[in-house]
Every structure is written in C-alpha cells, then in structure tokens.
Amino acid sequence: MEFSVFIIGPTAGQGSEAQVYDSILREIRLADELGFDALWFAEHHFDNLFSTSPSPNLFLAIASQTTRRIKIGTAITVLPFHSPTRLAEEGAMLDRLSNGRFQWGIGRGITGHEFHSLGLDAANSWRTFAETHDAVIAAWKNGRMEYEGAFVKVPSTEIAPRVVQQPHPPVWMTAQSPSSVEWAAEHDYPAMQIGEDLAAGAGQRERYEAAAGRAGVKIRRGGIVPLRMVCVAPTDAEAKAIAGDRVVRFWDHTARTTAPVFSQSPGAAAGTAGYEYWLKQNPSRFQGVGVDRLIEAGLVLAGSPGSVIDQVRRQVEFLGCSHLMCDFWRPSGIEEREASMRLFAEQVMPAFAQDVRAAAE
C-alpha cells in the first residue's frame, strides 16, 4: 500500500501567503524523511483562500533538489490551460532534475471561474485535454512534437531535454465523470478522485475495472486513487476537535469553488457538455454536514492512529485502492499538521506495509 502527501496550500485558517509557503517548504522535506511514497501539488488559480499553488511545477523544482527518494508529481496539471510544448519540456526538466522521480498527474479542469478568467471555453476542455495528452506523450517517446488537431497544432519541433523514465514518466489522471473513468482505465492510468464517498467510489471502481476488461488492459498500477482529508491525533476526540470545523468549512468552500461557481460562471454555463456528472455528483452533496458524517462517508479520515487504520481499511475494502492521497492541510493548522503527518507515518503506514496489489494476485 502506498501513501502520499497532497499539498494545495490554502491561506484560509493557515496564515499569510508567506507562512503558507514556509510551511510547504518544511513539509516537502518532512514527507521525504517520514517515508511517504509520493508528494503531489495542486494547480488552482485566483483564490488564495483555496490554494496558493498556481504553478505546481515550481514547487516540484524545489522538491527535486530538497528531497532524496520521494516521487514528486502534479495533482493535477490542467492540460487545457497550457501549451503542450511547454508541458513536454518542463516535465522532462523535472524528470531530469529529480533523476526519474517525476509523476505526471493530469486533468481537464473543473473550476468555472478559472476557465473564465483565462478566457477559455470549458465546452472544449475534453478535446483539448485529449489532444494535449497525445502530443506530450508522443514528444516524450521520440523527442519531437508534431501534432495537427482541432485545438492543438504544433509544427515539427524538437523537445529538449529528454525524459529519464522510458518511454515516459508515469501518468495519473483525475477522473470523475463516467467517460473520464473509462478513458483512464483504457490507458491504465490510476484514476484520482476527490469528491466520491465510499458508496459512489465503489461504483467508480466497477466502472473502471469493466472498462479495462473491455479494452483488454491488465490493471498494473492500481485503479481508483482517493484523495482524503486526514487528521491523526493521540485520541479520536482530539482529532475531531482539530479537524471538525475546518473540514466542514473547506468542504463548503470546495462545493462553492467547483459545481455552484462552475454553473454560474459566464465562462462555463450550466449544462456544459461533459460536466453533467459533476454538476450532480459534486461536494455540494455534503455541504453543511458535520465531521462525523464526512468520516462515515469516507471523505475524511480523522481519529487516533487505531481509528484511522480502520478507516483506511474501509477505503481498501470499498475501492480496492493501493494508493491513498492524504490531504493534511485542510483538516489542520500549521501547528498540528506536522504532528499529524508524523503519527500517520509512524503508526498508521506500518499497518499497511504489505503491498495490497501483490496480495490480491
């Protein structure tokens, strides 16, 4: 079982931007020292209460030089927001700088105000995503990008430097809508999920495995990869006291930042093709509920080490997951977060030392 640290870097409940960045730099090194398997950075724009990470590649460049063994990746790079040539070259730089530890997490974007402020039409996001993906993967494989699509057009161009990992760095994908889950499965890309409770996630697991079977794909790298808010403290009561109001506030903020804002944005009208699933199955389903309900749904892991071990086991039972992304930021403040990371690494992770994928074969 693999465990990773996800950093989104909000200022809400954390302090100033300077304090947030100082904490991120400490926790990059701490995650490596504690033995976490991977370190992920979000990409979000124009809302520092929600995230101060508009360019995850900048954090990854720092991490490539201040960590020793941990894998480093984007969770995610929003492909429609970027030039494919820059993505290919910067990804190759990060793979070189980290000596082959770079992980490319990708998605098409879901936040309406970001599309609007960048002057992009969300209705084209899926086709732009797919074309950008194809162009970058081909460039990493052969060192040259040449692509003629409806939305991506690149003349024959040499890409330098070359990637370390062959044929290319591992790809991960955020996948919520049914078509995205199936596309990820067909490519054997682990499907990162941010808003599915355990019941919905179990359905996504079935969809992923069925699509892989139809495509003749043997799932080698795991299927569903959940992102969960995590807070570990010596007792259940302490963990819930730390996380309680925080996770409710951040869940409400996430609900506003995704579906409701998306549906109201002049740049992404309600009913935008391809987002039907998310407009119904989004964080607003749990808006205003308490921390106990979020724990019950499997969206938050909070409690003593023993309780969190049981909660992780539920994730594996429902989702068959072999990798869990841990968001220690939103359930805790600067003072509590590093203690929570230490408890998780020292008392929770050892309970899952066996590789669940190998055990299942």
Kinemage of the C-alpha trace (Angstrom):
@kinemage 1
@onewidth
@group {chain A} dominant
@subgroup {mainchain}
@vectorlist {calphas} color= white
{ca met a 1} P 0.000 0.000 0.000
{ca glu a 2} L 1.340 3.428 -0.964
{ca phe a 3} L 0.617 6.688 0.836
{ca ser a 4} L 1.277 10.143 -0.499
{ca val a 5} L 1.001 13.756 0.648
{ca phe a 6} L -1.175 16.176 -1.313
{ca ile a 7} L -0.483 19.899 -0.909
{ca ile a 8} L -2.966 22.528 -2.036
{ca gly a 9} L -1.690 25.355 0.213
{ca pro a 10} L -4.762 27.388 1.221
{ca thr a 11} L -4.362 30.527 3.297
{ca ala a 12} L -7.766 30.032 4.954
{ca gly a 13} L -7.070 29.041 8.561
{ca gln a 14} L -3.329 28.889 7.892
{ca gly a 15} L -1.990 32.447 7.933
{ca ser a 16} L -0.334 34.669 5.356
{ca glu a 17} L 0.955 33.551 1.980
{ca ala a 18} L 4.495 33.781 3.381
{ca gln a 19} L 3.583 31.482 6.281
{ca val a 20} L 1.928 29.015 3.916
{ca tyr a 21} L 4.972 28.857 1.656
{ca asp a 22} L 7.331 28.455 4.621
{ca ser a 23} L 5.224 25.551 5.852
{ca ile a 24} L 5.103 23.929 2.408
{ca leu a 25} L 8.888 24.036 2.117
{ca arg a 26} L 9.261 22.362 5.528
{ca glu a 27} L 6.713 19.694 4.718
{ca ile a 28} L 8.314 18.833 1.371
{ca arg a 29} L 11.379 17.685 3.291
{ca leu a 30} L 9.329 16.144 6.102
{ca ala a 31} L 7.275 13.960 3.730
{ca asp a 32} L 10.517 12.583 2.295
{ca glu a 33} L 12.038 11.963 5.719
{ca leu a 34} L 8.917 10.196 7.036
{ca gly a 35} L 8.802 7.695 4.195
{ca phe a 36} L 5.736 8.804 2.238
{ca asp a 37} L 5.772 7.392 -1.284
{ca ala a 38} L 4.863 10.492 -3.251
{ca leu a 39} L 4.334 14.227 -2.971
{ca trp a 40} L 1.616 15.898 -5.062
{ca phe a 41} L 0.936 19.574 -5.771
{ca ala a 42} L -2.375 21.005 -6.941
{ca glu a 43} L -2.952 23.585 -9.657
{ca his a 44} L -5.546 26.241 -8.852
{ca his a 45} L -5.804 29.894 -9.736
{ca phe a 46} L -7.170 33.217 -8.484
{ca asp a 47} L -8.277 32.195 -4.968
{ca asn a 48} L -5.594 32.099 -2.273
{ca leu a 49} L -8.099 31.063 0.401
{ca phe a 50} L -8.474 27.815 -1.556
{ca ser a 51} L -4.943 27.379 -2.952
{ca thr a 52} L -1.644 29.223 -3.343
{ca ser a 53} L -0.344 26.758 -5.958
{ca pro a 54} L -0.982 28.220 -9.426
{ca ser a 55} L 2.216 26.582 -10.720
{ca pro a 56} L 2.879 23.151 -9.194
{ca asn a 57} L 5.996 22.776 -11.340
{ca leu a 58} L 7.716 25.496 -9.297
{ca phe a 59} L 7.164 23.528 -6.099
{ca leu a 60} L 8.308 20.348 -7.847
{ca ala a 61} L 11.526 22.009 -8.954
{ca ile a 62} L 12.250 22.844 -5.311
{ca ala a 63} L 11.270 19.345 -4.202
{ca ser a 64} L 13.546 17.779 -6.803
{ca gln a 65} L 16.531 19.373 -5.048
{ca thr a 66} L 15.484 19.170 -1.391
{ca thr a 67} L 14.261 15.549 -1.264
{ca arg a 68} L 16.126 12.302 -1.712
{ca arg a 69} L 13.777 9.449 -2.550
{ca ile a 70} L 10.123 10.532 -2.668
{ca lys a 71} L 8.304 10.635 -6.009
{ca ile a 72} L 7.079 14.104 -6.988
{ca gly a 73} L 4.074 14.921 -9.133
{ca thr a 74} L 1.284 17.230 -10.203
{ca ala a 75} L -2.235 16.632 -8.943
{ca ile a 76} L -3.031 17.864 -11.311
{ca thr a 77} L -1.746 19.828 -14.298
{ca val a 78} L -4.843 21.239 -16.026
{ca leu a 79} L -3.989 20.452 -19.642
{ca pro a 80} L -6.326 22.957 -21.381
{ca phe a 81} L -4.558 25.789 -19.519
{ca his a 82} L -1.110 25.118 -21.020
{ca ser a 83} L 0.969 24.926 -24.174
{ca pro a 84} L 1.784 21.283 -24.956
{ca thr a 85} L 5.382 22.125 -25.887
{ca arg a 86} L 5.953 23.819 -22.517
{ca leu a 87} L 4.354 20.872 -20.736
{ca ala a 88} L 6.614 18.411 -22.523
{ca glu a 89} L 9.807 20.366 -21.921
{ca glu a 90} L 9.081 21.315 -18.290
{ca gly a 91} L 8.019 17.756 -17.485
{ca ala a 92} L 11.265 16.465 -18.971
{ca met a 93} L 13.226 19.032 -16.944
{ca leu a 94} L 11.546 17.866 -13.754
{ca asp a 95} L 12.248 14.244 -14.619
{ca arg a 96} L 15.924 15.141 -15.139
{ca leu a 97} L 16.190 17.296 -12.029
{ca ser a 98} L 14.621 14.578 -9.861
{ca asn a 99} L 16.591 11.761 -11.515
{ca gly a 100} L 13.464 9.995 -12.719
{ca arg a 101} L 11.024 10.645 -9.879
{ca phe a 102} L 8.535 12.858 -11.765
{ca gln a 103} L 4.888 11.745 -11.952
{ca trp a 104} L 2.560 13.473 -14.430
{ca gly a 105} L -0.907 13.928 -12.942
{ca ile a 106} L -3.318 15.387 -15.489
{ca gly a 107} L -6.919 16.545 -15.809
{ca arg a 108} L -9.145 18.743 -17.917
{ca gly a 109} L -10.167 21.187 -15.189
{ca ile a 110} L -13.400 21.655 -13.313
{ca thr a 111} L -13.383 25.146 -11.802
{ca gly a 112} L -15.518 27.551 -13.806
{ca his a 113} L -14.021 30.845 -12.690
{ca glu a 114} L -10.567 29.643 -13.744
{ca phe a 115} L -11.706 28.913 -17.304
{ca his a 116} L -13.495 32.254 -17.403
{ca ser a 117} L -10.543 34.305 -16.126
{ca leu a 118} L -8.170 32.562 -18.527
{ca gly a 119} L -10.509 33.277 -21.436
{ca leu a 120} L -11.153 29.604 -22.196
{ca asp a 121} L -14.319 27.764 -23.126
{ca ala a 122} L -14.899 24.796 -20.826
{ca ala a 123} L -17.030 23.138 -23.509
{ca asn a 124} L -13.791 22.387 -25.388
{ca ser a 125} L -11.908 21.099 -22.359
{ca trp a 126} L -12.183 17.383 -23.071
{ca arg a 127} L -10.973 17.542 -26.674
{ca thr a 128} L -8.193 19.953 -25.737
{ca phe a 129} L -7.184 17.651 -22.889
{ca ala a 130} L -7.043 14.560 -25.105
{ca glu a 131} L -5.096 16.270 -27.894
{ca thr a 132} L -2.613 17.819 -25.465
{ca his a 133} L -2.088 14.467 -23.768
{ca asp a 134} L -1.422 12.719 -27.076
{ca ala a 135} L 1.018 15.412 -28.230
{ca val a 136} L 3.038 15.386 -24.992
{ca ile a 137} L 3.249 11.592 -24.737
{ca ala a 138} L 4.424 11.320 -28.342
{ca ala a 139} L 7.046 14.022 -27.754
{ca trp a 140} L 8.404 12.266 -24.659
{ca lys a 141} L 8.653 9.000 -26.586
{ca asn a 142} L 10.520 10.317 -29.630
{ca gly a 143} L 11.949 13.706 -28.615
{ca arg a 144} L 9.933 15.620 -31.183
{ca met a 145} L 6.429 17.087 -31.167
{ca glu a 146} L 4.383 17.345 -34.329
{ca tyr a 147} L 0.626 17.493 -33.934
{ca glu a 148} L -2.317 18.652 -36.010
{ca gly a 149} L -5.608 18.562 -34.120
{ca ala a 150} L -8.732 20.637 -33.813
{ca phe a 151} L -7.383 22.508 -30.785
{ca val a 152} L -3.676 21.620 -30.634
{ca lys a 153} L -1.443 22.475 -33.565
{ca val a 154} L 2.330 22.165 -33.280
{ca pro a 155} L 4.766 22.124 -36.233
{ca ser a 156} L 7.618 19.607 -36.133
{ca thr a 157} L 9.586 20.759 -33.095
{ca glu a 158} L 12.463 19.178 -31.206
{ca ile a 159} L 11.802 18.778 -27.492
{ca ala a 160} L 14.729 19.153 -25.087
{ca pro a 161} L 15.737 17.827 -22.634
{ca arg a 162} L 14.693 14.191 -22.944
{ca val a 163} L 12.875 12.382 -20.161
{ca val a 164} L 14.758 9.986 -17.876
{ca gln a 165} L 11.934 7.464 -17.437
{ca gln a 166} L 11.219 5.430 -20.550
{ca pro a 167} L 9.083 5.531 -22.514
{ca his a 168} L 7.763 8.445 -20.438
{ca pro a 169} L 7.022 9.426 -16.815
{ca pro a 170} L 4.069 7.611 -15.203
{ca val a 171} L 0.721 9.270 -15.921
{ca trp a 172} L -2.066 9.689 -13.374
{ca met a 173} L -5.436 11.272 -14.083
{ca thr a 174} L -8.268 12.930 -12.229
{ca ala a 175} L -11.385 11.111 -13.378
{ca gln a 176} L -14.861 11.787 -12.044
{ca ser a 177} L -17.300 11.534 -14.948
{ca pro a 178} L -18.012 8.071 -16.377
{ca ser a 179} L -16.285 8.818 -19.687
{ca ser a 180} L -13.165 10.051 -17.892
{ca val a 181} L -13.031 6.978 -15.641
{ca glu a 182} L -13.319 4.710 -18.668
{ca trp a 183} L -10.644 6.661 -20.599
{ca ala a 184} L -8.256 6.391 -17.647
{ca ala a 185} L -8.868 2.643 -17.406
{ca glu a 186} L -8.306 2.142 -21.137
{ca his a 187} L -4.893 3.819 -20.749
{ca asp a 188} L -4.065 2.035 -17.453
{ca tyr a 189} L -3.832 5.396 -15.698
{ca pro a 190} L -4.763 5.407 -11.987
{ca ala a 191} L -7.928 7.480 -11.535
{ca met a 192} L -7.536 10.140 -8.843
{ca gln a 193} L -10.887 11.064 -7.258
{ca ile a 194} L -11.664 13.990 -4.981
{ca gly a 195} L -15.376 14.011 -4.305
{ca glu a 196} L -16.666 10.443 -4.272
{ca asp a 197} L -17.792 8.996 -0.978
{ca leu a 198} L -17.182 5.276 -0.471
{ca ala a 199} L -20.501 4.198 -1.968
{ca ala a 200} L -20.028 6.277 -5.122
{ca gly a 201} L -16.373 5.275 -5.273
{ca ala a 202} L -17.299 1.595 -5.252
{ca gly a 203} L -19.406 2.231 -8.343
{ca gln a 204} L -16.479 4.030 -9.965
{ca arg a 205} L -14.270 1.045 -9.201
{ca glu a 206} L -16.697 -1.260 -11.014
{ca arg a 207} L -16.818 1.122 -13.973
{ca tyr a 208} L -13.009 1.346 -14.124
{ca glu a 209} L -12.470 -2.408 -13.941
{ca ala a 210} L -15.177 -3.094 -16.535
{ca ala a 211} L -13.676 -0.576 -18.975
{ca ala a 212} L -10.199 -2.043 -18.501
{ca gly a 213} L -11.592 -5.515 -19.178
{ca arg a 214} L -13.323 -4.406 -22.388
{ca ala a 215} L -10.102 -2.780 -23.575
{ca gly a 216} L -8.005 -5.839 -22.739
{ca val a 217} L -5.971 -3.847 -20.221
{ca lys a 218} L -4.413 -5.603 -17.250
{ca ile a 219} L -4.532 -3.118 -14.382
{ca arg a 220} L -0.901 -2.846 -13.315
{ca arg a 221} L -0.769 0.406 -11.383
{ca gly a 222} L -3.979 0.366 -9.344
{ca gly a 223} L -7.405 1.691 -10.310
{ca ile a 224} L -9.175 4.227 -8.085
{ca val a 225} L -6.907 6.553 -6.095
{ca pro a 226} L -8.879 8.517 -3.468
{ca leu a 227} L -7.839 11.867 -2.046
{ca arg a 228} L -8.906 12.184 1.612
{ca met a 229} L -8.558 14.894 4.218
{ca val a 230} L -6.542 13.322 7.055
{ca cys a 231} L -6.039 14.311 10.680
{ca val a 232} L -4.379 11.975 13.204
{ca ala a 233} L -4.071 12.812 16.914
{ca pro a 234} L -3.488 10.776 20.075
{ca thr a 235} L -7.254 10.343 20.601
{ca asp a 236} L -10.399 10.435 18.482
{ca ala a 237} L -11.694 13.393 20.463
{ca glu a 238} L -8.546 15.433 19.852
{ca ala a 239} L -8.521 14.683 16.115
{ca lys a 240} L -12.182 15.598 15.706
{ca ala a 241} L -11.678 18.794 17.716
{ca ile a 242} L -8.830 19.811 15.402
{ca ala a 243} L -10.499 18.792 12.153
{ca gly a 244} L -14.200 19.317 12.892
{ca asp a 245} L -14.930 22.902 11.930
{ca arg a 246} L -12.059 23.037 9.448
{ca val a 247} L -13.162 20.171 7.219
{ca val a 248} L -16.749 21.416 7.193
{ca arg a 249} L -15.616 24.911 6.139
{ca phe a 250} L -13.280 23.586 3.477
{ca trp a 251} L -15.873 21.148 2.169
{ca asp a 252} L -18.294 24.053 1.825
{ca his a 253} L -15.603 26.115 0.072
{ca thr a 254} L -14.851 23.217 -2.279
{ca ala a 255} L -18.552 22.946 -3.091
{ca arg a 256} L -18.708 26.670 -3.931
{ca thr a 257} L -15.439 26.609 -5.895
{ca thr a 258} L -16.448 23.717 -8.113
{ca ala a 259} L -20.008 22.970 -9.139
{ca pro a 260} L -22.012 26.024 -7.974
{ca val a 261} L -19.444 28.536 -9.196
{ca phe a 262} L -18.995 26.490 -12.331
{ca ser a 263} L -22.687 26.610 -13.115
{ca gln a 264} L -22.881 30.367 -12.522
{ca ser a 265} L -19.687 31.372 -14.333
{ca pro a 266} L -20.216 33.294 -17.584
{ca gly a 267} L -17.299 31.301 -18.969
{ca ala a 268} L -18.843 27.919 -18.224
{ca ala a 269} L -22.617 27.830 -18.315
{ca ala a 270} L -24.699 25.222 -16.532
{ca gly a 271} L -25.087 22.137 -18.643
{ca thr a 272} L -21.687 22.455 -20.324
{ca ala a 273} L -21.229 19.246 -22.286
{ca gly a 274} L -19.061 16.721 -20.488
{ca tyr a 275} L -19.693 18.041 -16.981
{ca glu a 276} L -23.136 16.563 -16.412
{ca tyr a 277} L -21.876 14.041 -13.864
{ca trp a 278} L -20.019 16.596 -11.757
{ca leu a 279} L -22.918 19.031 -11.720
{ca lys a 280} L -24.880 16.353 -9.851
{ca gln a 281} L -22.171 14.330 -8.080
{ca asn a 282} L -20.125 17.128 -6.523
{ca pro a 283} L -19.143 18.241 -2.988
{ca ser a 284} L -22.377 20.175 -2.514
{ca arg a 285} L -23.993 16.807 -1.700
{ca phe a 286} L -22.273 17.028 1.690
{ca gln a 287} L -22.389 20.789 2.165
{ca gly a 288} L -23.111 21.730 5.777
{ca val a 289} L -22.868 18.245 7.300
{ca gly a 290} L -20.690 17.584 10.344
{ca val a 291} L -17.315 15.894 10.571
{ca asp a 292} L -18.815 12.600 11.789
{ca arg a 293} L -20.916 12.360 8.627
{ca leu a 294} L -17.861 13.086 6.464
{ca ile a 295} L -15.905 10.363 8.284
{ca glu a 296} L -18.798 7.923 7.851
{ca ala a 297} L -18.899 8.708 4.123
{ca gly a 298} L -15.162 8.049 3.889
{ca leu a 299} L -14.341 11.564 2.717
{ca val a 300} L -12.397 12.434 5.877
{ca leu a 301} L -10.043 10.230 7.898
{ca ala a 302} L -9.800 11.581 11.437
{ca gly a 303} L -9.075 9.983 14.795
{ca ser a 304} L -6.449 8.159 16.788
{ca pro a 305} L -3.936 6.030 14.855
{ca gly a 306} L -6.021 2.923 15.531
{ca ser a 307} L -9.210 4.555 14.281
{ca val a 308} L -7.513 5.886 11.168
{ca ile a 309} L -6.117 2.419 10.417
{ca asp a 310} L -9.689 1.112 10.463
{ca gln a 311} L -10.802 3.990 8.222
{ca val a 312} L -8.038 3.272 5.697
{ca arg a 313} L -9.083 -0.373 5.657
{ca arg a 314} L -12.587 0.729 4.674
{ca gln a 315} L -11.079 2.626 1.734
{ca val a 316} L -9.320 -0.532 0.566
{ca glu a 317} L -12.439 -2.639 1.095
{ca phe a 318} L -14.711 -0.366 -0.956
{ca leu a 319} L -12.275 0.914 -3.580
{ca gly a 320} L -9.641 -1.790 -3.868
{ca cys a 321} L -7.126 1.028 -3.762
{ca ser a 322} L -3.385 0.513 -3.481
{ca his a 323} L -2.527 4.217 -3.189
{ca leu a 324} L -4.083 6.803 -0.860
{ca met a 325} L -3.508 10.538 -1.257
{ca cys a 326} L -3.522 12.338 2.097
{ca asp a 327} L -4.504 15.992 2.411
{ca phe a 328} L -3.155 17.014 5.822
{ca trp a 329} L -3.610 20.718 5.074
{ca arg a 330} L -7.310 21.328 5.197
{ca pro a 331} L -8.106 19.415 8.428
{ca ser a 332} L -5.353 21.072 10.471
{ca gly a 333} L -3.368 24.243 11.005
{ca ile a 334} L 0.343 24.785 10.824
{ca glu a 335} L 0.781 23.808 14.484
{ca glu a 336} L -0.997 20.451 14.275
{ca arg a 337} L -0.228 19.339 10.732
{ca glu a 338} L 3.332 18.104 11.109
{ca ala a 339} L 2.379 16.137 14.231
{ca ser a 340} L -0.461 14.542 12.256
{ca met a 341} L 1.921 13.613 9.428
{ca arg a 342} L 4.327 12.038 11.926
{ca leu a 343} L 1.637 9.978 13.641
{ca phe a 344} L 0.300 8.788 10.296
{ca ala a 345} L 3.761 7.778 9.055
{ca glu a 346} L 4.897 6.158 12.289
{ca gln a 347} L 1.707 4.410 13.449
{ca val a 348} L -0.691 4.085 10.501
{ca met a 349} L 1.503 3.329 7.488
{ca pro a 350} L 3.264 0.303 9.066
{ca ala a 351} L -0.109 -1.459 9.318
{ca phe a 352} L -0.225 -1.473 5.511
{ca ala a 353} L 3.356 -2.423 4.772
{ca gln a 354} L 2.258 -5.356 2.655
{ca asp a 355} L 1.676 -4.464 -0.990
{ca val a 356} L -2.084 -4.960 -1.413
{ca arg a 357} L -1.705 -5.389 -5.153
{ca ala a 358} L 0.698 -8.299 -4.710
{ca ala a 359} L -1.572 -9.821 -2.053
{ca ala a 360} L -4.520 -9.717 -4.449
{ca glu a 361} L -2.701 -11.594 -7.226
